[in-house]
Amino acid sequence: MTMKKTVPAPNPAAYVGALSGWQRLTVEKLRSDVLAAAAALDEVIKWGHLVYLSNGPLLLIRAEESRVLFGFWRGKLLREIEPRLKPGGKYEMATVELHQGDEVASNTTRRLVREAIRLNRTLGDPTQI
């Protein structure tokens, strides 16, 4: 099976602008809630999707054909806040897999972001473990 090669969006606004339907609505809400949670985040396009940085990578938002992934590099430590976070991948990564009709409450997103920032500040860059 071959992956479709796509050109990454040049910036976060273009990434969101290229989406449509429920994925766009889901990504717009997550992005808005993430940015409202903390002023000190760097928002970039990395690995072809939205990545937020604060003393290293903090979280990602990735729209795919049939789902939107909302993942945290220290997500395994955040499962008390959001039990749908499923561990996987390197580091302490865990993601919530959202399908049409699913959402993460705004207050939950803000709590996740603030706690992830605190963990990165306390424990350091999660990729330097």
N, C-alpha and C positions, 0 to 999 in steps of 0.2 A: 504494500500500500504506500503510495507516495503522498506527501503533504503538499497542499497547494502553496506555492510560493507567492507571498504577497509583499508589497512594499509597505513598510511600517508607516504609520501616520507621522507627519512631521512634528506634531505637537498634540497635547491632550485635547484641545478643542476640536482639532481635525479628526482625532480618533472617535470622539463622541458623535461628531457631525456625520461620519461615514456609516453610523449605525442606523437601524430603523426598527419600527415595531416595538414589541415588548422589551427586547434587549436594550434599545436606546433608552426607553423610559426607566428601566431598572438601573442602567449604568448612570444616567443623569441623577437619579435619586441617591444612589450610593455615593457618587462623586460629590454632590452637594452636601451630604451629611458628613462625609470625611473632611471636606474642607472647612465646614462649620465647626468641627470638633477642635481644630488646632490651627493657629495661624502659622506655625513654624514648620510646616511640611513643604518639602520640595516635591512637586508633581512633574513626572517625566514620562516619556515613552521609552520603555526598556523591554527588550525581548518581544516587541510588537504589541504591547498593551500598557495600560496605565499602571505605573508603579509610584508609590509614595515613599519618600526617604526622610528619616530623622535619625541621625547617628547610625546610618546604614539602612538597608531596605526594611520597610515597615510592613507594607501591605500592597496587594495588587488587586486590580479589577480587570477581568478579561472576559470579553464577550466572545462566545463561540456560536456555532450554528444553532445548537439546541439548548444552550445553557449559558449562564453568566457565572463565572467563578469570582468569589470574594475571599481572598486568602491573606493570611498573616504569617510572616516569617517565624514569629513566636506563638503561632496559633494554638499549639498544644497547651500553652500556659494560659490560654484565654477561654478554654472550654466551659469554665464555670459561668462566664458571661453569656456565651452562645454555644449551647450543647450541640448544635448542628455542625460545628467545626469538625471536619474529619481529617485526622493526621495523614500525612503522606509526603513523600519526597524528602529532600535533604533538610538539614537544620531541624528546627522544631516546627516546620511548616504544617499548617492545617487550613483547609478551605471549606467554605459553605458553597454548595452547588445549588444555584437558583434556576428554576425553570419558570415558564410562563405562569403568572399568578402568585409566585413566591415573592416574599420580600423580607428585608431585615428592618425592624422598627428603627426609626431615627435615633431614639435614645439609646438603643443597643449598639448601633454603629458608633455613636459618639463615645460610649463607654469603652468599646473595643479599641478605638483609636487612641484615646487618652491612656489606657492601660498599656497598649503596645509601645507608645512613646515612652512611658515611664520605665518599662522593661528595657528598652534599648538604651535609655539614659543610665540605668542602673547596671545592666549586664554588658553593655557595649554592642557593637555591630554584630548582628546574629550570624553573619557569614564568616566571622573571624573566630568561631568556636574551635 
